[in-house]
Amino acid sequence: MVTKAENELMTLVDGDAPLGRLMKENYWVPFAMSSSIAHGDAPLPVRLFGENYVAFRGENGEIGFLDELCPHRRASLVLGRVEGDCVRCIYHGWAIHSSGKVVDAPTQTTRKEAFANAIAVTHFPVHEAGGLVWVWLGSDERPPFPELPFQDEDLHRFWCVSRIPCNWLQGLEGTIDSVHAGNLHRTWIELSASLAEHANMNFALEAPTYETELTPHGLRAAALRATGDGRTYVRVTEHFMPFVTVIPVGATAKRTGSIFVVTPVDDTNYLLFFGTFGETPHSAVDLDQIAMQDPSYVPDPLNYAGLRGDRLNAWGQDRQLMEEGHFTGIGRSLLEEDAIVQTSMGPILDRTKESLSSSDVAVALTRRMILDALEGAERGELPPGSARSSEPVCVPNGYELLVDDGQSWGDLAKEPVGS
């Protein structure tokens, strides 16, 4: 049973909240797709952990990540002009380089260069990897970036992003929970030709049994389902604390998979980055493949699962569509199904009123991992996967396989799906 105090510890990230501090001081934070920040574009407004920032790409290709407000008179740099490698405030014309240095202060009439050099600009280092842009918000110097299974340059990748109006933990728990897939996404699975071959094993309606373990980077969760022919289908998810979850997508290839990245915007909003990766263009699923077969829906990769209403209109749920055989009546994509269900729980889910069941073990362990990390931080310990660790962080890919009943699934040499 989660207490009220524990629920607040796991969910609140704004201001000086312990979890927000832990995340900023230990992890690179993903905030945008690389493709969404191009030189010449308007500055990108960014909100993380309840604070507002601005990002822009200079002519040199580097991304500047600054406090949103100009250091002069605090006007928003979202309104600024991107000129060369700088963003120029439209209020009084101050120009700030992507490195965080003031290079022009037109309002200063004497000793202009010395004056500009003395101005402190709140800026943060960024790193581009795996098609995403990550920022280091910690107080120490930037640490090494972790090794993620989807970041190799030779991989094909697809990304989309959605802003979901609820707490980040509701999103994270959805990525860990394999049980809901065969229910909530039932119609999408039936329509998805790419998953038809493995649909009965991948997303059986019966709840799986779980085997879970903590890892140096976070959590490994294996959902086990009997296939009815003397074998067990095993689907293994790898979670890199606190933002990234990597899952398999109908293949055992170590260089193929799906990624869910959950980034806290503030206490009651989060960004969901959904991606796929693979060695061939076909293995990186695109927008059309994760969308339902709705010809009127044109997916927007920058607002993929945007909601179509609120509680008063059931977030756009179509009851006529349900009568025609669609299980949820949410007909645009499986990500919209996730977004609506998570939003329906309220801005911050009250976990003290839940009734967890046996197949919720991975969710329960995730919560314990977060609470243990917060307790450890009070003792000066680093949490799992901390970028500040002296040991390099290497996150494995998720995988799936078939094993004969009674066999251990830990050995990847076992018979793979599709063999």
C-alpha positions as CSV (number, residue, x, y, z in Angstrom):
1,M,0.0,0.0,0.0
2,V,1.4,3.4,-1.0
3,T,1.0,6.1,1.6
4,K,0.1,9.7,0.9
5,A,3.7,10.8,1.7
6,E,5.2,8.2,-0.5
7,N,2.9,9.2,-3.4
8,E,4.0,12.8,-3.1
9,L,7.7,11.7,-3.1
10,M,7.3,9.7,-6.3
11,T,5.2,12.3,-8.2
12,L,6.2,15.9,-7.2
13,V,9.1,17.3,-9.3
14,D,8.6,21.1,-9.2
15,G,10.8,23.5,-7.3
16,D,12.9,21.9,-4.6
17,A,11.0,18.6,-4.6
18,P,13.4,15.7,-3.7
19,L,12.6,13.7,-6.8
20,G,13.2,16.7,-9.1
21,R,16.5,17.3,-7.4
22,L,17.5,13.7,-7.7
23,M,16.6,13.6,-11.5
24,K,18.4,16.9,-12.3
25,E,21.6,16.0,-10.3
26,N,22.0,12.4,-11.7
27,Y,20.5,12.1,-15.2
28,W,20.7,13.7,-18.6
29,V,17.1,14.9,-19.3
30,P,15.6,14.4,-22.8
31,F,13.6,17.5,-23.9
32,A,13.2,17.5,-27.7
33,M,13.7,15.6,-30.9
34,S,16.8,16.6,-32.7
35,S,14.8,17.1,-35.9
36,S,12.6,19.6,-34.2
37,I,15.4,22.1,-33.6
38,A,16.9,23.5,-36.8
39,H,18.9,26.6,-37.4
40,G,16.6,29.4,-38.5
41,D,13.7,28.1,-36.5
42,A,12.2,30.2,-33.8
43,P,13.5,29.5,-30.3
44,L,11.9,26.5,-28.8
45,P,10.1,27.0,-25.5
46,V,11.0,24.2,-23.0
47,R,9.6,23.5,-19.6
48,L,11.2,21.0,-17.3
49,F,10.5,20.4,-13.6
50,G,8.3,23.5,-13.4
51,E,11.0,25.8,-14.8
52,N,11.0,27.6,-18.2
53,Y,13.9,27.5,-20.6
54,V,14.5,28.2,-24.3
55,A,16.6,26.2,-26.8
56,F,17.8,27.2,-30.3
57,R,20.3,25.8,-32.8
58,G,23.0,28.2,-34.0
59,E,24.5,28.4,-37.4
60,N,27.4,26.3,-36.1
61,G,25.0,23.5,-35.4
62,E,25.3,23.7,-31.7
63,I,22.2,24.0,-29.5
64,G,22.0,26.7,-26.9
65,F,19.9,25.9,-23.8
66,L,19.2,29.0,-21.7
67,D,16.9,30.4,-19.0
68,E,13.9,31.6,-20.9
69,L,14.2,35.2,-19.6
70,C,16.8,37.6,-21.0
71,P,19.4,38.5,-18.4
72,H,18.8,42.2,-19.1
73,R,15.2,43.1,-18.3
74,R,13.8,39.5,-18.2
75,A,11.8,39.5,-21.4
76,S,11.1,36.1,-22.9
77,L,13.7,34.8,-25.4
78,V,11.0,32.7,-26.9
79,L,10.2,35.9,-28.8
80,G,13.9,36.3,-29.8
81,R,15.6,36.4,-33.2
82,V,18.1,33.6,-34.0
83,E,21.0,35.3,-35.6
84,G,24.1,33.3,-36.5
85,D,25.0,31.4,-33.3
86,C,23.1,33.7,-31.0
87,V,19.5,34.5,-29.9
88,R,18.8,38.2,-29.8
89,C,16.2,39.7,-27.4
90,I,13.6,41.8,-29.3
91,Y,13.1,44.1,-26.3
92,H,16.5,45.8,-26.1
93,G,18.6,43.9,-28.6
94,W,20.9,41.9,-26.3
95,A,22.5,38.9,-28.1
96,I,23.4,35.7,-26.3
97,H,25.6,33.0,-27.8
98,S,24.7,29.4,-27.8
99,S,27.5,28.9,-25.3
100,G,25.7,31.2,-22.8
101,K,27.9,34.3,-23.3
102,V,26.5,37.8,-23.9
103,V,28.1,39.0,-27.1
104,D,26.2,42.2,-27.6
105,A,24.6,44.6,-25.0
106,P,23.5,47.6,-27.1
107,T,22.1,49.4,-24.0
108,Q,25.6,49.6,-22.4
109,T,27.4,52.7,-23.7
110,T,30.8,52.4,-22.1
111,R,33.3,49.4,-21.7
112,K,30.7,47.3,-23.6
113,E,32.9,44.1,-24.0
114,A,33.9,44.0,-20.3
115,F,30.3,44.7,-19.3
116,A,29.0,41.9,-21.5
117,N,31.7,39.4,-20.2
118,A,30.6,40.1,-16.6
119,I,27.0,39.1,-17.2
120,A,26.0,35.7,-15.8
121,V,23.6,33.8,-18.1
122,T,21.9,30.7,-16.8
123,H,22.7,28.1,-19.5
124,F,23.2,24.3,-19.5
125,P,25.1,21.8,-21.6
126,V,23.3,19.7,-24.2
127,H,24.0,16.4,-25.9
128,E,22.4,14.9,-29.0
129,A,22.1,11.1,-29.1
130,G,19.6,8.6,-30.5
131,G,17.6,11.3,-32.3
132,L,16.9,13.2,-29.1
133,V,18.4,16.3,-27.4
134,W,19.3,15.9,-23.8
135,V,20.3,18.6,-21.3
136,W,22.4,18.4,-18.1
137,L,20.6,20.4,-15.4
138,G,22.9,19.3,-12.6
139,S,25.2,21.5,-10.6
140,D,28.4,19.5,-11.4
141,E,30.2,19.5,-14.7
142,R,28.6,17.5,-17.4
143,P,29.2,13.7,-16.8
144,P,29.7,11.1,-19.6
145,F,26.5,10.3,-21.6
146,P,25.2,6.7,-21.0
147,E,25.3,4.0,-23.7
148,L,21.8,3.5,-25.0
149,P,20.8,0.7,-27.4
150,F,19.1,3.1,-29.9
151,Q,21.8,5.7,-30.2
152,D,24.2,4.2,-32.8
153,E,24.4,6.4,-35.9
154,D,23.9,3.6,-38.4
155,L,20.4,2.7,-37.0
156,H,17.2,3.8,-38.6
157,R,14.9,5.6,-36.1
158,F,11.5,7.1,-35.9
159,W,10.3,9.5,-33.1
160,C,7.2,11.4,-32.2
161,V,6.4,13.4,-29.1
162,S,3.2,14.1,-27.2
163,R,2.4,16.4,-24.2
164,I,0.2,14.5,-21.8
165,P,-1.7,16.5,-19.1
166,C,-1.0,14.3,-16.1
167,N,1.9,13.4,-13.7
168,W,5.0,11.8,-15.1
169,L,4.7,8.6,-13.0
170,Q,1.3,7.7,-14.7
171,G,3.2,7.7,-17.9
172,L,6.2,5.8,-16.6
173,E,4.0,3.1,-15.1
174,G,2.3,2.7,-18.4
175,T,5.6,1.8,-20.1
176,I,6.5,-0.8,-17.4
177,D,3.0,-2.4,-17.4
178,S,2.8,-5.1,-20.1
179,V,-0.6,-6.3,-18.9
180,H,-2.7,-3.5,-20.3
181,A,-1.5,-4.0,-23.9
182,G,-3.8,-6.9,-24.8
183,N,-6.8,-5.1,-23.4
184,L,-6.4,-1.4,-24.0
185,H,-4.7,-1.8,-27.4
186,R,-6.7,-4.9,-28.5
187,T,-8.2,-3.3,-31.7
188,W,-4.8,-1.8,-32.7
189,I,-3.2,-5.2,-32.4
190,E,-6.0,-6.7,-34.6
191,L,-5.4,-4.0,-37.2
192,S,-1.6,-4.1,-37.1
193,A,-0.3,-6.3,-39.9
194,S,3.2,-5.9,-38.5
195,L,2.2,-7.7,-35.3
196,A,-0.3,-10.1,-36.6
197,E,2.2,-13.0,-36.7
198,H,2.8,-12.8,-33.0
199,A,-0.4,-11.2,-31.8
200,N,-1.6,-14.2,-29.8
201,M,1.7,-14.5,-27.9
202,N,2.6,-10.9,-27.7
203,F,-0.6,-9.5,-26.2
204,A,-2.6,-12.4,-25.0
205,L,-5.7,-11.2,-23.1
206,E,-4.8,-13.4,-20.1
207,A,-2.7,-11.6,-17.6
208,P,0.9,-12.7,-17.6
209,T,3.0,-13.8,-14.7
210,Y,6.0,-11.5,-14.0
211,E,9.6,-12.0,-13.1
212,T,11.4,-8.8,-12.1
213,E,14.8,-7.8,-11.0
214,L,16.7,-4.6,-10.1
215,T,19.7,-3.8,-12.3
216,P,22.6,-1.3,-12.1
217,H,20.7,0.9,-14.5
218,G,17.1,0.4,-13.2
219,L,14.7,-2.5,-13.7
220,R,14.3,-5.6,-15.8
221,A,10.7,-7.0,-16.1
222,A,9.8,-10.2,-17.9
223,A,6.2,-10.9,-18.7
224,L,5.6,-14.7,-19.2
225,R,2.6,-16.1,-21.0
226,A,1.8,-19.7,-21.8
227,T,1.3,-20.3,-25.6
228,G,-0.8,-23.4,-25.2
229,D,1.7,-25.7,-27.0
230,G,4.1,-26.5,-24.1
231,R,6.1,-23.3,-24.4
232,T,6.2,-19.9,-22.8
233,Y,6.4,-16.6,-24.5
234,V,8.7,-14.3,-22.7
235,R,8.7,-10.5,-23.2
236,V,11.5,-8.6,-21.5
237,T,11.4,-4.9,-20.9
238,E,14.5,-2.9,-19.8
239,H,14.0,0.3,-17.8
240,F,16.7,2.9,-17.6
241,M,15.9,5.0,-14.5
242,P,14.2,7.3,-14.5
243,F,13.0,8.2,-18.0
244,V,13.7,5.5,-20.6
245,T,12.0,2.1,-21.2
246,V,13.1,-0.1,-24.1
247,I,10.8,-2.9,-25.2
248,P,11.0,-5.5,-28.1
249,V,8.8,-5.2,-31.2
250,G,8.1,-8.6,-32.7
251,A,11.7,-9.5,-33.1
252,T,14.7,-10.8,-31.1
253,A,17.3,-8.6,-32.8
254,K,19.4,-6.8,-30.3
255,R,19.4,-3.7,-32.5
256,T,15.6,-3.5,-33.0
257,G,13.0,-2.2,-30.5
258,S,10.7,0.5,-29.3
259,I,11.5,3.3,-26.8
260,F,9.2,5.1,-24.4
261,V,10.8,8.2,-22.8
262,V,8.9,10.0,-20.1
263,T,10.1,13.5,-19.2
264,P,8.5,15.6,-16.4
265,V,7.3,19.0,-17.6
266,D,6.0,19.9,-14.1
267,D,3.9,18.2,-11.4
268,T,0.9,17.7,-13.7
269,N,2.3,17.4,-17.3
270,Y,4.9,15.2,-19.0
271,L,6.4,14.7,-22.4
272,L,6.1,11.3,-24.0
273,F,8.7,10.6,-26.6
274,F,7.9,7.4,-28.5
275,G,10.4,5.9,-30.8
276,T,11.4,2.8,-32.8
277,F,14.8,1.8,-34.1
278,G,16.3,-0.9,-36.3
279,E,18.9,-1.8,-38.7
280,T,16.7,-1.4,-41.8
281,P,14.1,1.4,-42.6
282,H,11.3,-1.2,-42.4
283,S,12.3,-2.1,-38.8
284,A,11.8,1.5,-37.6
285,V,8.0,1.6,-37.3
286,D,6.5,5.0,-38.6
287,L,3.6,7.1,-37.7
288,D,1.1,5.4,-40.0
289,Q,2.0,2.0,-38.5
290,I,1.2,3.0,-34.9
291,A,-1.9,4.9,-36.0
292,M,-5.3,3.3,-36.3
293,Q,-6.9,2.9,-39.8
294,D,-8.7,6.2,-39.7
295,P,-8.3,8.0,-43.1
296,S,-9.4,11.3,-41.6
297,Y,-6.5,11.4,-39.1
298,V,-3.2,13.0,-40.2
299,P,-0.6,12.3,-37.5
300,D,1.5,15.1,-36.2
301,P,4.9,13.9,-35.0
302,L,5.2,17.0,-32.8
303,N,1.8,16.5,-31.1
304,Y,1.0,12.9,-31.8
305,A,-1.4,12.0,-29.0
306,G,-2.9,15.4,-28.4
307,L,-6.2,15.1,-26.6
308,R,-9.5,16.0,-28.3
309,G,-11.4,17.2,-25.2
310,D,-11.7,16.4,-21.6
311,R,-13.8,14.4,-19.1
312,L,-17.0,16.1,-20.2
313,N,-16.8,14.6,-23.7
314,A,-14.8,11.5,-22.6
315,W,-11.7,12.9,-24.3
316,G,-13.2,12.4,-27.7
317,Q,-14.2,8.7,-27.3
318,D,-16.5,7.5,-30.0
319,R,-19.3,5.2,-28.7
320,Q,-20.5,4.5,-32.3
321,L,-17.1,3.2,-33.1
322,M,-17.3,0.9,-30.1
323,E,-20.7,-0.4,-31.3
324,E,-19.0,-1.2,-34.7
325,G,-16.4,-3.4,-32.9
326,H,-13.6,-1.1,-31.8
327,F,-12.8,-2.1,-28.2
328,T,-12.0,1.4,-26.8
329,G,-13.7,3.8,-29.2
330,I,-10.4,5.7,-29.3
331,G,-9.7,5.4,-32.9
332,R,-6.5,7.3,-33.8
333,S,-3.6,5.4,-32.2
334,L,-2.5,3.2,-29.4
335,L,-0.6,6.2,-28.0
336,E,-3.8,8.2,-27.8
337,E,-5.4,5.3,-25.9
338,D,-2.5,5.5,-23.4
339,A,-2.7,9.2,-23.1
340,I,-6.5,9.3,-22.5
341,V,-6.5,6.5,-19.9
342,Q,-3.6,8.1,-18.0
343,T,-5.2,11.5,-18.1
344,S,-8.5,10.0,-16.9
345,M,-6.8,9.1,-13.6
346,G,-6.5,12.8,-12.7
347,P,-3.6,15.2,-12.7
348,I,-1.8,13.2,-10.0
349,L,-3.1,9.7,-9.3
350,D,-4.0,9.0,-5.6
351,R,-2.3,5.6,-5.2
352,T,-3.5,5.2,-1.7
353,K,-6.9,4.1,-3.1
354,E,-5.6,1.5,-5.6
355,S,-6.2,-2.3,-5.3
356,L,-3.1,-3.8,-6.9
357,S,-3.2,-7.4,-8.2
358,S,-0.6,-10.1,-8.7
359,S,0.3,-9.0,-12.2
360,D,1.1,-5.5,-11.0
361,V,4.4,-6.7,-9.5
362,A,6.6,-4.7,-12.0
363,V,4.7,-1.5,-11.2
364,A,5.1,-2.1,-7.5
365,L,8.8,-2.8,-7.9
366,T,9.2,0.4,-9.9
367,R,7.7,2.4,-7.1
368,R,10.0,0.8,-4.5
369,M,13.0,1.5,-6.7
370,I,12.2,5.2,-6.8
371,L,11.5,5.4,-3.1
372,D,14.7,3.5,-2.3
373,A,16.7,5.9,-4.6
374,L,15.3,8.9,-2.7
375,E,16.2,7.3,0.6
376,G,19.6,6.5,-0.7
377,A,20.1,10.1,-1.8
378,E,19.6,11.3,1.7
379,R,22.6,9.1,2.7
380,G,24.7,10.5,-0.2
381,E,24.3,7.4,-2.4
382,L,23.9,7.6,-6.2
383,P,20.7,6.1,-7.7
384,P,20.6,3.4,-10.3
385,G,22.0,4.5,-13.7
386,S,23.3,7.8,-12.3
387,A,25.4,9.6,-14.9
388,R,27.7,10.7,-12.0
389,S,28.7,7.1,-11.3
390,S,32.3,6.1,-11.9
391,E,31.1,3.0,-13.7
392,P,29.9,3.6,-17.3
393,V,26.2,3.2,-17.8
394,C,25.2,0.7,-20.5
395,V,21.6,-0.1,-21.0
396,P,20.7,-3.4,-22.8
397,N,17.8,-3.7,-25.3
398,G,14.6,-5.5,-24.5
399,Y,14.0,-8.8,-26.1
400,E,11.5,-11.6,-26.5
401,L,11.8,-15.4,-26.9
402,L,10.1,-18.7,-26.6
403,V,11.2,-21.3,-24.1
404,D,9.9,-24.8,-23.4
405,D,7.8,-24.9,-20.3
406,G,10.1,-25.2,-17.2
407,Q,13.2,-23.8,-19.0
408,S,14.9,-20.7,-17.8
409,W,14.4,-17.6,-20.0
410,G,17.6,-15.9,-19.0
411,D,19.7,-17.6,-21.7
412,L,19.3,-15.7,-25.0
413,A,20.4,-18.8,-26.9
414,K,17.0,-20.3,-26.4
415,E,14.6,-20.7,-29.4
416,P,13.6,-17.2,-30.7
417,V,10.2,-16.0,-31.7
418,G,9.5,-16.8,-35.3
419,S,12.0,-19.7,-35.6
